[in-house]
Amino acid sequence: MKHLFTHDLSVRWGDMDAQQHINNSVFFRYVEDARVAWLMALTNGWRGLDGQASVVVHTAMTFLQPVHYPARLRLTLRGGNAGRSSFETTVTIQPLDAHGEPGAAVAEGTAKIVWCDQSTGKSMPLPEIVRARLE
């Protein structure tokens, strides 16, 4: 898998659950934030891609250790295995210490993304700008 993007974020107080750690469902939102930030940066704000969308068709996450508020996290997005209309991503989520150095992973995930025509809801070939970044 090829490195695509690094995205840092701050954990919000409301991300915690009754166990006083970040709820597992929130990690999927963090990954979505990273993926959207990468696509926006790659396509200059989705420029030239009107009527197209990336759709997650499968995702999974392995939780390795709890995260408590306050915290800053670094998400490292990687991608590859591009097909006609789809590609795979992996993400590693690490805490950032006071010096901004990544620590041991707190979660790792995968997702399969399919590129779609929004008017038909059907898959379409990956845009060249996306394919070029994956290869």
C-alpha positions as CSV (number, residue, x, y, z in Angstrom):
1,M,0.0,0.0,0.0
2,K,1.2,3.5,-0.9
3,H,1.2,6.4,1.5
4,L,-1.6,8.7,0.5
5,F,-2.2,11.2,3.3
6,T,-1.5,12.1,7.0
7,H,-4.3,13.7,9.0
8,D,-4.0,15.0,12.5
9,L,-7.1,15.7,14.7
10,S,-8.1,16.5,18.2
11,V,-10.4,14.2,20.1
12,R,-13.5,16.0,21.3
13,W,-15.1,15.7,24.7
14,G,-18.3,14.4,23.2
15,D,-16.4,11.5,21.5
16,M,-16.2,9.6,24.8
17,D,-18.7,7.0,25.9
18,A,-19.8,5.9,29.3
19,Q,-16.6,4.0,29.7
20,Q,-14.7,7.3,29.5
21,H,-12.8,6.4,26.4
22,I,-13.4,7.2,22.7
23,N,-16.4,5.2,21.5
24,N,-15.5,2.7,18.8
25,S,-18.0,4.1,16.3
26,V,-16.2,7.5,16.5
27,F,-13.1,5.9,15.0
28,F,-15.0,5.4,11.7
29,R,-15.8,9.1,11.6
30,Y,-12.2,9.9,12.2
31,V,-11.3,7.7,9.2
32,E,-14.0,9.4,7.1
33,D,-12.5,12.8,8.0
34,A,-9.1,11.7,6.8
35,R,-10.4,10.1,3.6
36,V,-12.4,13.2,2.7
37,A,-9.5,15.6,3.5
38,W,-7.3,13.5,1.2
39,L,-9.8,13.5,-1.6
40,M,-10.4,17.3,-1.3
41,A,-6.7,18.0,-1.3
42,L,-6.1,15.6,-4.2
43,T,-8.9,17.0,-6.4
44,N,-8.5,20.7,-5.4
45,G,-11.9,20.7,-3.6
46,W,-13.5,18.0,-5.8
47,R,-13.0,20.3,-8.8
48,G,-13.9,18.6,-12.1
49,L,-15.6,15.7,-10.3
50,D,-19.2,16.9,-10.2
51,G,-21.7,14.2,-10.2
52,Q,-19.2,11.6,-8.9
53,A,-18.8,10.1,-5.4
54,S,-16.6,7.7,-3.5
55,V,-18.6,5.1,-1.7
56,V,-17.4,2.8,1.1
57,V,-18.6,-0.7,0.4
58,H,-16.7,-2.5,3.1
59,T,-14.9,-1.3,6.2
60,A,-13.3,-2.9,9.3
61,M,-11.5,-1.7,12.4
62,T,-9.3,-3.4,14.9
63,F,-9.1,-1.5,18.3
64,L,-5.7,-2.0,20.0
65,Q,-5.9,0.3,23.0
66,P,-8.3,2.8,24.5
67,V,-8.0,6.6,23.9
68,H,-9.1,9.1,26.5
69,Y,-9.9,12.8,26.3
70,P,-7.9,15.0,25.8
71,A,-5.8,13.6,23.0
72,R,-4.5,14.3,19.5
73,L,-4.4,11.6,17.0
74,R,-2.5,11.0,13.7
75,L,-4.3,9.0,11.0
76,T,-2.0,7.6,8.3
77,L,-4.0,6.7,5.1
78,R,-2.5,4.2,2.6
79,G,-4.1,2.9,-0.6
80,G,-3.6,0.5,-3.4
81,N,-5.0,-2.5,-5.3
82,A,-6.8,-0.2,-7.7
83,G,-9.3,-1.9,-10.0
84,R,-11.5,-0.4,-12.7
85,S,-13.7,1.4,-10.3
86,S,-12.5,0.6,-6.8
87,F,-9.4,0.7,-4.5
88,E,-8.5,-0.4,-1.0
89,T,-7.3,1.7,1.9
90,T,-5.7,1.0,5.2
91,V,-5.4,3.4,8.1
92,T,-3.2,3.5,11.2
93,I,-4.3,5.7,14.1
94,Q,-1.6,6.7,16.5
95,P,-1.6,9.1,19.5
96,L,0.6,12.3,19.3
97,D,2.5,13.1,22.5
98,A,3.3,16.6,23.7
99,H,6.2,16.7,21.1
100,G,4.0,15.6,18.2
101,E,5.7,12.3,17.8
102,P,3.5,9.3,16.9
103,G,3.2,6.5,19.4
104,A,2.0,2.9,19.2
105,A,-1.1,2.4,17.1
106,V,-4.4,2.6,19.0
107,A,-6.4,1.3,16.0
108,E,-5.9,0.0,12.5
109,G,-8.6,-0.2,9.8
110,T,-9.4,-1.1,6.2
111,A,-11.9,0.0,3.6
112,K,-12.8,-0.8,0.1
113,I,-13.9,2.3,-1.9
114,V,-16.0,2.3,-5.1
115,W,-16.2,5.3,-7.4
116,C,-19.8,6.0,-8.5
117,D,-21.8,8.1,-10.9
118,Q,-24.2,9.9,-8.6
119,S,-27.0,10.2,-11.3
120,T,-27.1,6.4,-11.9
121,G,-25.8,5.0,-8.6
122,K,-23.6,2.7,-10.6
123,S,-19.8,2.3,-10.5
124,M,-17.7,4.1,-12.9
125,P,-13.9,4.1,-13.8
126,L,-11.7,5.8,-11.2
127,P,-10.7,9.3,-12.2
128,E,-7.2,9.5,-13.6
129,I,-6.1,11.8,-10.7
130,V,-7.1,9.2,-8.2
131,R,-5.7,6.3,-10.1
132,A,-2.3,8.1,-10.6
133,R,-2.0,8.6,-6.9
134,L,-2.7,5.0,-6.1
135,E,-0.2,3.6,-8.6
